[in-house]
Amino acid sequence: MLAHLSRNVGEHAVSVDGASLVDGEYSVVITARTAAGLAVQSVVPLRVNRTLGLVMTAPAAFSPNGDGRKDRLTLTFTLAASAEVVVRIERGGRWVATPLTGVFGVGTQRLVWDGSRVGGTLRDGEFTAVVEATNELGVISYGVPFVSDTVAPRVRFLPGKRVALEVSEPSVLTLVIDGRALRREVSKAGTVRIAGAGAATRVRVVAWDAAGNSSGPVLRVRRE
């Protein structure tokens, strides 16, 4: 692969397409030549490593609280060659847990994790699952984000004849309004007004968050 480029004074970047390269060690040789013929050369190491393929987690938010809904996180990754694998859970770049270590062969691998760790169950928050694969080609790692959330959303009716609710977090609301079922997605915490409900006499609502936590049913009965 050879490229000739003319550049002015300053910092520059060059992209290297490794699609046609087999896995292994390479050198990128950069030669700068002035108009006067003075040449300066630099060698930059390049490693092509396709050992670790696609890394995925599901669900994006899980709830390791034992309620039977989204209690486990499933992590999958693909290996193009045998490797020693370590799966680390990190928060803000700091180690939290290591749910998997071992040597694995070619193919798709799957880890189902219940959030348990040495210091107890994983706390709520935003995390990254980092898969690190090591073999003769070196070390390659990818990280994917996920959320741990064990707190149920809170929902309450606001006073007034119309149906208005206060919701503590983004949720899916399932309502039964005078016998009529309704589903409403709420993108942020705050006040939610249910259009078309009128002055309903009996309203039942349950809020569900992305991790499967439920507020439990909240009921409003209004007497004429």
C-alpha positions in Angstrom: 0.0 0.0 0.0 1.6 3.2 -1.2 0.3 6.8 -1.1 1.9 10.1 -2.2 0.3 13.2 -0.6 1.2 16.9 -0.7 0.7 18.7 2.6 1.3 22.2 4.0 2.8 22.9 7.4 0.8 21.6 10.3 -0.7 18.5 11.8 -2.2 15.9 9.4 -4.0 12.6 9.6 -4.0 9.7 7.1 -6.5 6.8 7.1 -5.3 3.3 6.6 -7.8 0.8 5.2 -6.9 -2.6 6.7 -9.7 -4.5 4.9 -7.2 -6.2 2.5 -4.7 -7.0 5.3 -4.5 -10.3 7.1 -4.2 -10.2 10.9 -0.7 -9.5 12.1 2.0 -6.8 12.7 2.8 -4.1 10.2 4.7 -0.9 9.9 3.5 2.4 8.5 6.5 4.2 7.0 6.0 8.0 6.7 8.5 9.9 4.6 8.4 13.7 4.5 10.4 15.4 1.8 10.8 19.1 1.4 11.0 21.1 -1.8 14.8 21.3 -1.3 15.0 17.5 -1.2 15.5 17.0 2.5 13.8 13.8 3.7 12.8 12.7 7.2 11.3 9.3 7.9 9.2 7.9 10.7 8.0 4.3 11.3 4.6 3.8 13.1 3.7 0.2 14.2 0.3 -1.1 13.1 -1.5 -4.2 14.3 -4.5 -5.8 12.6 -6.5 -7.9 15.0 -9.9 -9.3 14.2 -10.0 -11.8 17.0 -12.9 -10.1 18.8 -16.1 -9.4 16.8 -19.4 -7.9 17.7 -20.1 -7.4 21.4 -23.7 -6.9 22.6 -25.7 -6.6 25.8 -29.4 -7.1 26.4 -31.5 -5.6 27.7 -30.1 -2.1 27.7 -31.5 -1.7 31.2 -31.8 -4.6 33.6 -33.0 -4.9 37.2 -31.1 -7.4 39.4 -33.7 -7.4 42.2 -35.2 -10.9 42.0 -38.7 -9.8 40.9 -38.6 -12.0 37.8 -38.6 -9.1 35.3 -35.3 -8.3 33.4 -33.3 -9.7 36.4 -30.4 -10.9 34.2 -28.1 -9.2 31.7 -27.1 -11.3 28.6 -23.8 -10.5 27.0 -22.7 -12.0 23.7 -19.4 -11.7 21.8 -17.9 -13.4 18.8 -14.3 -14.7 18.4 -12.6 -15.2 15.1 -9.8 -17.1 16.8 -9.2 -18.8 20.2 -8.4 -16.3 23.0 -8.2 -15.8 26.7 -11.2 -13.7 27.6 -11.9 -11.4 30.5 -15.3 -9.6 30.9 -15.1 -6.6 33.2 -17.8 -4.4 34.5 -16.7 -0.8 34.8 -18.3 2.4 36.1 -16.7 5.6 35.0 -13.6 3.7 34.0 -13.3 2.0 37.4 -13.5 -1.8 37.9 -16.7 -3.0 39.5 -16.9 -6.8 38.8 -15.4 -9.6 36.7 -18.3 -12.0 35.8 -16.3 -14.1 33.3 -12.7 -15.3 32.7 -11.6 -18.2 30.6 -10.2 -19.5 27.3 -12.8 -19.7 24.5 -12.7 -21.0 20.9 -14.0 -19.7 17.6 -17.6 -18.7 17.5 -20.3 -16.8 19.5 -20.1 -16.9 23.3 -22.8 -16.0 25.7 -22.8 -14.9 29.3 -25.9 -14.5 31.4 -25.2 -12.5 34.6 -27.5 -11.8 37.5 -25.6 -8.8 38.8 -23.8 -10.6 41.6 -20.3 -9.7 42.6 -17.8 -10.0 45.5 -19.2 -6.9 47.2 -22.8 -7.9 46.8 -25.4 -7.2 44.0 -24.6 -4.5 41.5 -25.8 -1.1 42.5 -28.0 1.1 40.3 -26.3 3.3 37.7 -24.7 3.4 34.2 -22.0 0.8 33.5 -19.8 -0.5 30.7 -19.3 -4.2 30.0 -15.8 -4.5 28.6 -14.8 -7.7 26.8 -11.0 -8.2 26.5 -9.5 -10.9 24.3 -5.8 -11.9 24.4 -3.9 -14.3 22.1 -0.7 -14.3 20.0 -2.0 -11.3 18.1 -2.1 -9.2 21.2 -5.0 -7.7 23.2 -8.2 -6.3 21.8 -11.2 -5.0 23.8 -14.6 -3.5 23.2 -17.0 -2.0 25.7 -20.8 -1.6 25.5 -22.9 0.4 27.9 -25.9 -0.8 30.0 -27.9 0.4 33.0 -28.7 -1.3 36.3 -32.0 0.0 37.7 -33.9 -1.6 40.6 -36.0 1.4 41.7 -39.6 1.3 40.6 -41.1 4.5 39.1 -43.5 6.5 41.3 -46.8 7.8 40.0 -49.6 9.8 41.7 -52.7 11.6 40.6 -52.8 15.3 40.7 -55.9 17.1 42.0 -58.6 18.2 39.6 -61.4 16.8 37.5 -59.2 16.0 34.6 -56.8 13.0 34.6 -53.3 14.3 35.3 -50.4 12.4 36.8 -47.0 13.1 38.2 -44.4 10.5 37.1 -40.9 10.2 38.6 -39.0 8.9 35.6 -39.5 8.0 31.9 -42.1 5.2 31.9 -44.8 3.3 30.0 -48.1 3.9 31.6 -50.9 1.4 31.3 -54.3 2.9 32.3 -57.8 1.7 32.6 -60.2 4.7 32.4 -63.8 3.8 33.2 -63.2 0.3 31.7 -61.2 1.6 28.7 -57.6 0.4 28.4 -55.0 2.9 27.3 -51.2 2.9 26.9 -49.0 6.0 27.1 -45.3 6.4 26.7 -43.7 9.1 28.9 -40.3 10.3 27.8 -39.3 12.3 30.9 -40.3 12.8 34.5 -43.0 15.3 35.3 -46.6 16.0 34.8 -48.6 13.9 32.3 -52.1 14.9 31.2 -54.2 12.2 29.6 -56.1 13.8 26.7 -59.6 12.5 25.9 -60.1 11.1 29.4 -62.6 13.8 30.3 -63.8 13.8 33.9 -63.4 10.1 34.4 -64.9 8.6 37.5 -62.5 5.5 37.9 -58.9 5.4 36.7 -56.3 2.8 37.4 -52.7 3.3 36.3 -49.4 1.3 36.5 -46.0 2.8 35.5 -43.3 0.6 34.0 -39.7 1.7 33.5 -37.2 0.4 30.9 -35.8 -2.1 33.4 -39.2 -3.8 34.0 -39.8 -2.2 37.4 -43.4 -1.5 38.2 -45.0 1.1 40.4 -47.9 -1.2 41.2 -51.5 -0.1 40.6 -52.6 3.4 41.6 -56.3 4.0 41.7 -58.4 7.1 41.6 -62.2 7.0 42.2 -64.1 10.2 41.8 -67.6 10.5 43.1 -70.1 12.8 41.5 
